[in-house]
Amino acid sequence: MLVLTRKSNQSIMIGDDIEVSVLSIMGEKVRIGIQAPRDIPVFRKEVYLEIQQERAMGPASGEESFRDQVDTALRRLGDS
């Protein structure tokens, strides 16, 4: 794991297309902004893990679209 130190209003680049910026720091909370091409999905880790779990279980009936999988995962997180 690469560990970097950044201050507010500073950024890091991932490849040529992804910029991660520190927007603000408030106590133990850090607000970050991620600028990435539309074709690169960006999720909070807990949402990503829910999506992966949904994919592993497979669609209940018929083929579920990726957007439907994301919506289902977000609803499950809201129920927790």
Backbone atoms as SQL, in Angstrom:
CREATE TABLE atoms (id INTEGER PRIMARY KEY, chain TEXT, resi INTEGER, resn TEXT, atom TEXT, x REAL, y REAL, z REAL);
INSERT INTO atoms VALUES
  (1, 'A', 1, 'MET', 'N', 0.854, -1.178, 0.000),
  (2, 'A', 1, 'MET', 'CA', 0.000, 0.000, 0.000),
  (3, 'A', 1, 'MET', 'C', 0.895, 1.235, 0.000),
  (4, 'A', 2, 'LEU', 'N', 0.603, 2.138, -0.886),
  (5, 'A', 2, 'LEU', 'CA', 1.296, 3.413, -0.947),
  (6, 'A', 2, 'LEU', 'C', 0.579, 4.380, -0.009),
  (7, 'A', 3, 'VAL', 'N', 1.299, 5.008, 0.883),
  (8, 'A', 3, 'VAL', 'CA', 0.720, 5.972, 1.817),
  (9, 'A', 3, 'VAL', 'C', 1.280, 7.346, 1.485),
  (10, 'A', 4, 'LEU', 'N', 0.377, 8.300, 1.241),
  (11, 'A', 4, 'LEU', 'CA', 0.772, 9.658, 0.902),
  (12, 'A', 4, 'LEU', 'C', 0.172, 10.638, 1.901),
  (13, 'A', 5, 'THR', 'N', 0.864, 11.721, 2.134),
  (14, 'A', 5, 'THR', 'CA', 0.348, 12.783, 2.977),
  (15, 'A', 5, 'THR', 'C', -0.053, 13.943, 2.075),
  (16, 'A', 6, 'ARG', 'N', -1.282, 14.401, 2.232),
  (17, 'A', 6, 'ARG', 'CA', -1.794, 15.525, 1.456),
  (18, 'A', 6, 'ARG', 'C', -2.485, 16.485, 2.399),
  (19, 'A', 7, 'LYS', 'N', -2.446, 17.750, 2.073),
  (20, 'A', 7, 'LYS', 'CA', -3.167, 18.776, 2.821),
  (21, 'A', 7, 'LYS', 'C', -4.433, 19.130, 2.049),
  (22, 'A', 8, 'SER', 'N', -5.298, 19.898, 2.684),
  (23, 'A', 8, 'SER', 'CA', -6.513, 20.349, 2.030),
  (24, 'A', 8, 'SER', 'C', -6.151, 21.069, 0.731),
  (25, 'A', 9, 'ASN', 'N', -6.962, 20.845, -0.293),
  (26, 'A', 9, 'ASN', 'CA', -6.776, 21.423, -1.627),
  (27, 'A', 9, 'ASN', 'C', -5.585, 20.856, -2.385),
  (28, 'A', 10, 'GLN', 'N', -5.048, 19.719, -1.947),
  (29, 'A', 10, 'GLN', 'CA', -4.002, 19.037, -2.693),
  (30, 'A', 10, 'GLN', 'C', -4.580, 17.754, -3.283),
  (31, 'A', 11, 'SER', 'N', -3.935, 17.248, -4.323),
  (32, 'A', 11, 'SER', 'CA', -4.460, 16.089, -5.053),
  (33, 'A', 11, 'SER', 'C', -3.376, 15.052, -5.292),
  (34, 'A', 12, 'ILE', 'N', -3.836, 13.872, -5.694),
  (35, 'A', 12, 'ILE', 'CA', -2.948, 12.853, -6.241),
  (36, 'A', 12, 'ILE', 'C', -3.559, 12.400, -7.562),
  (37, 'A', 13, 'MET', 'N', -2.734, 11.896, -8.440),
  (38, 'A', 13, 'MET', 'CA', -3.199, 11.378, -9.723),
  (39, 'A', 13, 'MET', 'C', -3.003, 9.871, -9.746),
  (40, 'A', 14, 'ILE', 'N', -3.996, 9.167, -10.269),
  (41, 'A', 14, 'ILE', 'CA', -3.906, 7.731, -10.497),
  (42, 'A', 14, 'ILE', 'C', -3.957, 7.563, -12.010),
  (43, 'A', 15, 'GLY', 'N', -2.836, 7.189, -12.586),
  (44, 'A', 15, 'GLY', 'CA', -2.746, 7.144, -14.041),
  (45, 'A', 15, 'GLY', 'C', -2.897, 8.541, -14.607),
  (46, 'A', 16, 'ASP', 'N', -3.393, 8.620, -15.819),
  (47, 'A', 16, 'ASP', 'CA', -3.563, 9.921, -16.474),
  (48, 'A', 16, 'ASP', 'C', -4.956, 10.491, -16.289),
  (49, 'A', 17, 'ASP', 'N', -5.917, 9.655, -15.834),
  (50, 'A', 17, 'ASP', 'CA', -7.318, 10.059, -15.892),
  (51, 'A', 17, 'ASP', 'C', -8.025, 10.227, -14.560),
  (52, 'A', 18, 'ILE', 'N', -7.424, 9.798, -13.461),
  (53, 'A', 18, 'ILE', 'CA', -8.124, 9.832, -12.179),
  (54, 'A', 18, 'ILE', 'C', -7.396, 10.764, -11.221),
  (55, 'A', 19, 'GLU', 'N', -8.132, 11.746, -10.708),
  (56, 'A', 19, 'GLU', 'CA', -7.584, 12.695, -9.737),
  (57, 'A', 19, 'GLU', 'C', -8.361, 12.566, -8.435),
  (58, 'A', 20, 'VAL', 'N', -7.642, 12.386, -7.342),
  (59, 'A', 20, 'VAL', 'CA', -8.241, 12.313, -6.020),
  (60, 'A', 20, 'VAL', 'C', -7.782, 13.550, -5.260),
  (61, 'A', 21, 'SER', 'N', -8.741, 14.371, -4.830),
  (62, 'A', 21, 'SER', 'CA', -8.438, 15.639, -4.166),
  (63, 'A', 21, 'SER', 'C', -8.929, 15.632, -2.728),
  (64, 'A', 22, 'VAL', 'N', -8.149, 16.212, -1.835),
  (65, 'A', 22, 'VAL', 'CA', -8.588, 16.432, -0.458),
  (66, 'A', 22, 'VAL', 'C', -9.345, 17.751, -0.470),
  (67, 'A', 23, 'LEU', 'N', -10.648, 17.698, -0.207),
  (68, 'A', 23, 'LEU', 'CA', -11.474, 18.904, -0.248),
  (69, 'A', 23, 'LEU', 'C', -11.451, 19.649, 1.073),
  (70, 'A', 24, 'SER', 'N', -11.545, 18.895, 2.173),
  (71, 'A', 24, 'SER', 'CA', -11.504, 19.531, 3.492),
  (72, 'A', 24, 'SER', 'C', -11.182, 18.493, 4.548),
  (73, 'A', 25, 'ILE', 'N', -10.700, 18.979, 5.668),
  (74, 'A', 25, 'ILE', 'CA', -10.392, 18.125, 6.811),
  (75, 'A', 25, 'ILE', 'C', -11.099, 18.731, 8.016),
  (76, 'A', 26, 'MET', 'N', -11.973, 17.929, 8.655),
  (77, 'A', 26, 'MET', 'CA', -12.726, 18.402, 9.818),
  (78, 'A', 26, 'MET', 'C', -12.568, 17.376, 10.928),
  (79, 'A', 27, 'GLY', 'N', -11.629, 17.609, 11.824),
  (80, 'A', 27, 'GLY', 'CA', -11.371, 16.645, 12.886),
  (81, 'A', 27, 'GLY', 'C', -10.861, 15.348, 12.292),
  (82, 'A', 28, 'GLU', 'N', -11.588, 14.252, 12.547),
  (83, 'A', 28, 'GLU', 'CA', -11.182, 12.952, 12.020),
  (84, 'A', 28, 'GLU', 'C', -11.802, 12.643, 10.662),
  (85, 'A', 29, 'LYS', 'N', -12.606, 13.560, 10.134),
  (86, 'A', 29, 'LYS', 'CA', -13.251, 13.332, 8.843),
  (87, 'A', 29, 'LYS', 'C', -12.498, 14.066, 7.738),
  (88, 'A', 30, 'VAL', 'N', -12.300, 13.370, 6.646),
  (89, 'A', 30, 'VAL', 'CA', -11.642, 13.942, 5.479),
  (90, 'A', 30, 'VAL', 'C', -12.605, 13.829, 4.307),
  (91, 'A', 31, 'ARG', 'N', -12.899, 14.956, 3.663),
  (92, 'A', 31, 'ARG', 'CA', -13.750, 14.937, 2.463),
  (93, 'A', 31, 'ARG', 'C', -12.840, 14.867, 1.261),
  (94, 'A', 32, 'ILE', 'N', -13.095, 13.878, 0.409),
  (95, 'A', 32, 'ILE', 'CA', -12.296, 13.744, -0.797),
  (96, 'A', 32, 'ILE', 'C', -13.195, 13.863, -2.012),
  (97, 'A', 33, 'GLY', 'N', -12.615, 14.304, -3.100),
  (98, 'A', 33, 'GLY', 'CA', -13.305, 14.365, -4.378),
  (99, 'A', 33, 'GLY', 'C', -12.551, 13.490, -5.358),
  (100, 'A', 34, 'ILE', 'N', -13.293, 12.773, -6.179),
  (101, 'A', 34, 'ILE', 'CA', -12.677, 11.884, -7.160),
  (102, 'A', 34, 'ILE', 'C', -13.179, 12.275, -8.533),
  (103, 'A', 35, 'GLN', 'N', -12.251, 12.619, -9.395),
  (104, 'A', 35, 'GLN', 'CA', -12.597, 12.952, -10.766),
  (105, 'A', 35, 'GLN', 'C', -12.068, 11.826, -11.642),
  (106, 'A', 36, 'ALA', 'N', -12.990, 11.125, -12.292),
  (107, 'A', 36, 'ALA', 'CA', -12.633, 9.969, -13.112),
  (108, 'A', 36, 'ALA', 'C', -13.534, 9.930, -14.337),
  (109, 'A', 37, 'PRO', 'N', -13.080, 9.268, -15.388),
  (110, 'A', 37, 'PRO', 'CA', -13.942, 9.127, -16.563),
  (111, 'A', 37, 'PRO', 'C', -15.236, 8.396, -16.196),
  (112, 'A', 38, 'ARG', 'N', -16.295, 8.687, -16.917),
  (113, 'A', 38, 'ARG', 'CA', -17.607, 8.099, -16.626),
  (114, 'A', 38, 'ARG', 'C', -17.614, 6.576, -16.717),
  (115, 'A', 39, 'ASP', 'N', -16.734, 6.022, -17.528),
  (116, 'A', 39, 'ASP', 'CA', -16.742, 4.570, -17.706),
  (117, 'A', 39, 'ASP', 'C', -15.995, 3.830, -16.601),
  (118, 'A', 40, 'ILE', 'N', -15.449, 4.553, -15.633),
  (119, 'A', 40, 'ILE', 'CA', -14.774, 3.929, -14.491),
  (120, 'A', 40, 'ILE', 'C', -15.677, 4.068, -13.268),
  (121, 'A', 41, 'PRO', 'N', -16.240, 2.957, -12.777),
  (122, 'A', 41, 'PRO', 'CA', -17.117, 3.048, -11.613),
  (123, 'A', 41, 'PRO', 'C', -16.323, 3.387, -10.347),
  (124, 'A', 42, 'VAL', 'N', -16.890, 4.259, -9.530),
  (125, 'A', 42, 'VAL', 'CA', -16.273, 4.658, -8.263),
  (126, 'A', 42, 'VAL', 'C', -17.319, 4.470, -7.173),
  (127, 'A', 43, 'PHE', 'N', -17.007, 3.627, -6.180),
  (128, 'A', 43, 'PHE', 'CA', -17.941, 3.328, -5.104),
  (129, 'A', 43, 'PHE', 'C', -17.233, 3.418, -3.760),
  (130, 'A', 44, 'ARG', 'N', -17.998, 3.712, -2.709),
  (131, 'A', 44, 'ARG', 'CA', -17.492, 3.487, -1.355),
  (132, 'A', 44, 'ARG', 'C', -17.282, 1.991, -1.219),
  (133, 'A', 45, 'LYS', 'N', -16.321, 1.589, -0.403),
  (134, 'A', 45, 'LYS', 'CA', -15.991, 0.174, -0.311),
  (135, 'A', 45, 'LYS', 'C', -17.177, -0.673, 0.127),
  (136, 'A', 46, 'GLU', 'N', -17.976, -0.197, 1.082),
  (137, 'A', 46, 'GLU', 'CA', -19.107, -1.001, 1.551),
  (138, 'A', 46, 'GLU', 'C', -20.133, -1.215, 0.440),
  (139, 'A', 47, 'VAL', 'N', -20.311, -0.230, -0.441),
  (140, 'A', 47, 'VAL', 'CA', -21.217, -0.389, -1.579),
  (141, 'A', 47, 'VAL', 'C', -20.621, -1.386, -2.566),
  (142, 'A', 48, 'TYR', 'N', -19.335, -1.265, -2.834),
  (143, 'A', 48, 'TYR', 'CA', -18.646, -2.188, -3.738),
  (144, 'A', 48, 'TYR', 'C', -18.779, -3.633, -3.256),
  (145, 'A', 49, 'LEU', 'N', -18.582, -3.850, -1.957),
  (146, 'A', 49, 'LEU', 'CA', -18.684, -5.202, -1.405),
  (147, 'A', 49, 'LEU', 'C', -20.103, -5.743, -1.525),
  (148, 'A', 50, 'GLU', 'N', -21.110, -4.898, -1.329),
  (149, 'A', 50, 'GLU', 'CA', -22.504, -5.314, -1.504),
  (150, 'A', 50, 'GLU', 'C', -22.768, -5.722, -2.950),
  (151, 'A', 51, 'ILE', 'N', -22.240, -4.952, -3.889),
  (152, 'A', 51, 'ILE', 'CA', -22.421, -5.278, -5.303),
  (153, 'A', 51, 'ILE', 'C', -21.777, -6.618, -5.614),
  (154, 'A', 52, 'GLN', 'N', -20.572, -6.846, -5.102),
  (155, 'A', 52, 'GLN', 'CA', -19.880, -8.113, -5.329),
  (156, 'A', 52, 'GLN', 'C', -20.661, -9.280, -4.737),
  (157, 'A', 53, 'GLN', 'N', -21.225, -9.068, -3.566),
  (158, 'A', 53, 'GLN', 'CA', -22.021, -10.116, -2.918),
  (159, 'A', 53, 'GLN', 'C', -23.262, -10.428, -3.755),
  (160, 'A', 54, 'GLU', 'N', -23.913, -9.388, -4.267),
  (161, 'A', 54, 'GLU', 'CA', -25.092, -9.587, -5.115),
  (162, 'A', 54, 'GLU', 'C', -24.720, -10.356, -6.374),
  (163, 'A', 55, 'ARG', 'N', -23.594, -10.033, -6.963),
  (164, 'A', 55, 'ARG', 'CA', -23.146, -10.726, -8.176),
  (165, 'A', 55, 'ARG', 'C', -22.870, -12.199, -7.882),
  (166, 'A', 56, 'ALA', 'N', -22.263, -12.477, -6.726),
  (167, 'A', 56, 'ALA', 'CA', -21.925, -13.853, -6.370),
  (168, 'A', 56, 'ALA', 'C', -23.188, -14.691, -6.181),
  (169, 'A', 57, 'MET', 'N', -24.242, -14.082, -5.644),
  (170, 'A', 57, 'MET', 'CA', -25.496, -14.800, -5.421),
  (171, 'A', 57, 'MET', 'C', -26.240, -15.016, -6.727),
  (172, 'A', 58, 'GLY', 'N', -25.968, -14.188, -7.720),
  (173, 'A', 58, 'GLY', 'CA', -26.639, -14.340, -9.016),
  (174, 'A', 58, 'GLY', 'C', -28.020, -13.728, -8.983),
  (175, 'A', 59, 'PRO', 'N', -28.547, -13.391, -10.141),
  (176, 'A', 59, 'PRO', 'CA', -29.882, -12.798, -10.200),
  (177, 'A', 59, 'PRO', 'C', -30.952, -13.817, -9.822),
  (178, 'A', 60, 'ALA', 'N', -31.963, -13.361, -9.096),
  (179, 'A', 60, 'ALA', 'CA', -33.037, -14.249, -8.640),
  (180, 'A', 60, 'ALA', 'C', -33.879, -14.736, -9.818),
  (181, 'A', 61, 'SER', 'N', -34.271, -13.834, -10.679),
  (182, 'A', 61, 'SER', 'CA', -35.066, -14.247, -11.844),
  (183, 'A', 61, 'SER', 'C', -34.681, -13.371, -13.023),
  (184, 'A', 62, 'GLY', 'N', -34.182, -13.982, -14.072),
  (185, 'A', 62, 'GLY', 'CA', -33.762, -13.219, -15.242),
  (186, 'A', 62, 'GLY', 'C', -32.429, -12.534, -14.999),
  (187, 'A', 63, 'GLU', 'N', -31.942, -11.831, -15.977),
  (188, 'A', 63, 'GLU', 'CA', -30.663, -11.137, -15.877),
  (189, 'A', 63, 'GLU', 'C', -30.895, -9.719, -15.375),
  (190, 'A', 64, 'GLU', 'N', -30.250, -9.369, -14.293),
  (191, 'A', 64, 'GLU', 'CA', -30.396, -8.058, -13.683),
  (192, 'A', 64, 'GLU', 'C', -29.302, -7.148, -14.225),
  (193, 'A', 65, 'SER', 'N', -29.662, -5.911, -14.585),
  (194, 'A', 65, 'SER', 'CA', -28.669, -4.975, -15.115),
  (195, 'A', 65, 'SER', 'C', -27.740, -4.509, -13.999),
  (196, 'A', 66, 'PHE', 'N', -26.582, -4.005, -14.406),
  (197, 'A', 66, 'PHE', 'CA', -25.616, -3.494, -13.432),
  (198, 'A', 66, 'PHE', 'C', -26.247, -2.377, -12.598),
  (199, 'A', 67, 'ARG', 'N', -27.009, -1.498, -13.238),
  (200, 'A', 67, 'ARG', 'CA', -27.672, -0.397, -12.528),
  (201, 'A', 67, 'ARG', 'C', -28.632, -0.948, -11.471),
  (202, 'A', 68, 'ASP', 'N', -29.369, -2.006, -11.823),
  (203, 'A', 68, 'ASP', 'CA', -30.277, -2.643, -10.869),
  (204, 'A', 68, 'ASP', 'C', -29.501, -3.261, -9.709),
  (205, 'A', 69, 'GLN', 'N', -28.338, -3.843, -10.007),
  (206, 'A', 69, 'GLN', 'CA', -27.502, -4.413, -8.954),
  (207, 'A', 69, 'GLN', 'C', -27.038, -3.335, -7.989),
  (208, 'A', 70, 'VAL', 'N', -26.644, -2.188, -8.521),
  (209, 'A', 70, 'VAL', 'CA', -26.204, -1.071, -7.676),
  (210, 'A', 70, 'VAL', 'C', -27.362, -0.592, -6.811),
  (211, 'A', 71, 'ASP', 'N', -28.535, -0.416, -7.420),
  (212, 'A', 71, 'ASP', 'CA', -29.703, 0.042, -6.662),
  (213, 'A', 71, 'ASP', 'C', -30.063, -0.934, -5.537),
  (214, 'A', 72, 'THR', 'N', -30.010, -2.220, -5.830),
  (215, 'A', 72, 'THR', 'CA', -30.303, -3.239, -4.817),
  (216, 'A', 72, 'THR', 'C', -29.298, -3.176, -3.679),
  (217, 'A', 73, 'ALA', 'N', -28.019, -3.052, -4.019),
  (218, 'A', 73, 'ALA', 'CA', -26.976, -2.975, -2.991),
  (219, 'A', 73, 'ALA', 'C', -27.161, -1.739, -2.121),
  (220, 'A', 74, 'LEU', 'N', -27.507, -0.612, -2.720),
  (221, 'A', 74, 'LEU', 'CA', -27.720, 0.617, -1.951),
  (222, 'A', 74, 'LEU', 'C', -28.923, 0.483, -1.023),
  (223, 'A', 75, 'ARG', 'N', -29.993, -0.157, -1.504),
  (224, 'A', 75, 'ARG', 'CA', -31.161, -0.366, -0.638),
  (225, 'A', 75, 'ARG', 'C', -30.795, -1.247, 0.548),
  (226, 'A', 76, 'ARG', 'N', -30.020, -2.310, 0.304),
  (227, 'A', 76, 'ARG', 'CA', -29.610, -3.197, 1.411),
  (228, 'A', 76, 'ARG', 'C', -28.789, -2.451, 2.449),
  (229, 'A', 77, 'LEU', 'N', -27.917, -1.555, 1.989),
  (230, 'A', 77, 'LEU', 'CA', -27.114, -0.759, 2.928),
  (231, 'A', 77, 'LEU', 'C', -28.006, 0.150, 3.760),
  (232, 'A', 78, 'GLY', 'N', -29.040, 0.711, 3.119),
  (233, 'A', 78, 'GLY', 'CA', -29.968, 1.575, 3.838),
  (234, 'A', 78, 'GLY', 'C', -30.752, 0.844, 4.902),
  (235, 'A', 79, 'ASP', 'N', -30.979, -0.455, 4.702),
  (236, 'A', 79, 'ASP', 'CA', -31.714, -1.261, 5.675),
  (237, 'A', 79, 'ASP', 'C', -30.854, -1.652, 6.879),
  (238, 'A', 80, 'SER', 'N', -29.537, -1.557, 6.720),
  (239, 'A', 80, 'SER', 'CA', -28.620, -1.996, 7.803),
  (240, 'A', 80, 'SER', 'C', -28.578, -1.003, 8.932);
